[in-house]
Each structure stands twice: as C-alpha cells, then as structure tokens.
Amino acid sequence: MAKTVTNNQLLGEIGETAVRLRFLTIGFQFDGRSRLEAGVDGIAEVMDNGKPLARMIAVQVKATESSRYASEDDKGFSYLLRAEDLAYWRGSNLPIIIVLYRRSDETYFWKAVSLDIEGDGRKLQFDKTRDILDQNAVDRLAVLTVPKAGFGYYVPPLGGGEEALVNILPVVLPPEVFVASTSLDARKAISVLLNRDEPARFDWAINGGTFWSFTDPRESNCRHVVDIDQVEAIDTAEIAFHEDVEELNNFAFLLRKTLDHQVRADLAWNKDRKLYYFRALAENTPRAFAYEALKKRASTEVVNVALNKADKASVDFVRHHAFLPRFERLFDQWYLVINPTYFFTTNGFMPHSYPAALLAGKKRLDNSASLRGQVVMWHRFLSRSDREQGGLFGAGSTKPRLSFGEPPAVALATRVPEDVWASQKPVPESGGEQERLFG
C-alpha cells in the first residue's frame, strides 16, 4: 500500500512554516522542533535589531483552513485549549504562547497561555485588533521573557530614544528649623490649638517633648503649645542630612506636615490610602487646573464628574486627580516622589465604597505620555507662584515654606513601548506608612 500524507499533516506543516516566516518578518528568530514534539512546535528568540538576546518563548501553532473560531465576530473570538496541552505547558520554564493561523484569510493571532484565561482555565479570549501577530506585537512578546522573580530587565527591540521624566521633584528647604520644648504630645497640642479663637496651623511635629517647625511658633497660636523662652532657630542642614535613620524619618514627616499646610485649601488628604487629591469646589461639579506644560499652556480637569450612561442626569462617580507623596533623601538632596493616581468619590465629597475597579479601569487607559503629563501638572501645581501671595494659607500665613524644582529628565536609548504600558496589571497601592510618624 502506498504511503499518503493527510490534509491535516500538510496543513500543520504549512501553518508552522507560515508562522516561522511571520516571526522572521517581525525580527525574531524561530527554530522548529523535531517530529517528537508533544505540544511546542518551535522556539522564538527575541532579537534587538538583529542581535539575539537569549530570551526565548515557546510557541504552539494551531492551523486551520477556513473555519470560523468559536464565538467569532468583528471584535474577537474564543479558543478552547486542549486539557493535555495545558497540562504539558504547566511544567514549562519558558513563557508559552499559542499562535492561530488561518490559511483562507492569512490571519495570525497569538495569546500568552498564562494570561486572560477564563472559566475552567482552558478558554482564551482573542481580540482581533490587539492580538495580531505582527510588528505591533513585538514589545508585548518581549516583555513575556522578563524574569518573574527579582527586578528583571527588558531591552525593547526598538530603535530611537526619548527623554524620560523622573517622577521626583527636588525640594528647596527653608534655611532654618524652629525647635522648642513642650510638655504636650501631638494629640493634646492639636486639642489646645483647636480650642483657641485664632486660626490654627499644623505644619509642625512633636517628638519626645520637642516641637519642630519651619515657622516660628511665637508668630502664630502655636505659642500656646511650646515653652516660649525655649524657642531656638537651628540650621536646617543639621537635621536634614543627619546620619541617623530615625532622625531622617522624623524629618521626612515634618516635610509632609509642612506640605499639608501649604496645599490644604486645594488638596485633601486621605488617611487610609495615604494620598493627596484635588478637592471638589461643589457637589457633582467638575474642576479644572490651567498651567504651563512643557511646550504650551494646558488645562486639566482635575475633578471629573462621570455621568451614568443610561441616565445622563445621574452621576456614577467623581474622579479626582491624586498622588501618593514620599519624601526621600538622595545623597545631599531631598526629593518629593510623586506617584500619580486617582481618588474616587460619589459626589465630590463622599468616598466611593468600591473604588478598586474604577481605579483599575482608569489605570489601564494611562500610558507613558499621560503619566508624564500628570507629573508635569503636579509640579506646576506645587510650584505655583500665586501661592506667594498668601491666598492659600489664610490668616497668620506668609509664604510657602517648601518650594520645588523641575523634575529631572533622563535620556533613554530606546523609547517606552506603549503596548507594554497597557499590558501591565495595576500594582496595588500600599496602605502602609510612608514616613515614620512622630509620637
């Protein structure tokens, strides 16, 4: 009996050859396996402008002649993995992707097996726009090879660099810190100040019977919580650049309390999430902030009212621009680290009961350009010259005690790949302490 090659065998060979050519076209190497393969048809290697990086991806090819995929429409379709393939892949030390090749329309779709799996763990959902195996998939494929443990690194195979903005603002410190003895702890001092008729200020800290502030307590109602004859002005550098870690933590907290006072008219502090967010001016009312961006004047809606899609008269939620602050000393310079985020309320004032899904949805839309814009916006807000007029502080205030320099820029050899920004899952924001609090 003469030997025959089945149509399925031919289609399998055609599919593997077509996928190999597609990987070579986008700049990857692709080596096929032997006939003994049990669920991996080939190994793709990431290359940077023709330079192999020893970053491997295991590839399984599934070819079809012309059949429609399950639940296929104009936007996407689903694909059910074989249980035996999935069991085999789970032991892999390489990232696994499946590539679907359809000969009739020469389409190539791909998906990482460990991502976007629904139901019993075998169903993959494909997006016909996002999951095409072409040049636009290069960065998403390469990021699969970043080690899951440790810090990892990734060199995207792209030419052309860009200037990256670091999300830290240099802090210009006041020259003096006022120190005084006190018999009160912080809680009792707050009670004393609130019970006075004079405007209270809280840009100070108390630790171990010592009061610290960049403002002279004798010139405000803080004189009621300190020993007036013990007030002394010392050089800020003596504590700002102390060698003791505890002293540095305490100084970082004093910086944060000083910032609290400077921004309190425009920003609210959320104790649970440890962040500042723009205050709403009225219930269910948007608010904009105009500023000079890097190249032109810009305006951002820092309080955004989201209406219900079905009932335009009803408000779903209110989104506030926010940031998590952290003061850090690097060598002989203090910086304010700006981590842009969002805060959600029901009407501009009442915190939203379920903000996590709203935050995750918004974060998925952010790319490098929008995050860069947010860092610039926060710098412009924190360094506004009109604060010098005293309009932000109320009675008893003169000028801001902290000022901020421009965020530093770093020249990158390659640009930030937007697909990688979009593919990363949002990192949960820590609810822990950022600075050690005074007692």
Helices and strands as residue ranges (DSSP letters): H 7-25, E 29-32, E 42-48, E 51-64, E 76-80, H 83-89, E 96-102, E 107-112, E 117-118, E 123-127, G 135-137, H 138-143, E 162-165, E 168-172, E 176-181, H 186-194, E 204-207, E 210-213, G 217-219, G 221-224, G 228-230, E 232-235, H 237-240, H 245-263, E 267-270, E 275-278, E 287-292, E 297-307, E 315-330, E 333-345, H 355-365, H 368-382, G 385-389, E 403-404, E 409-412, H 418-423
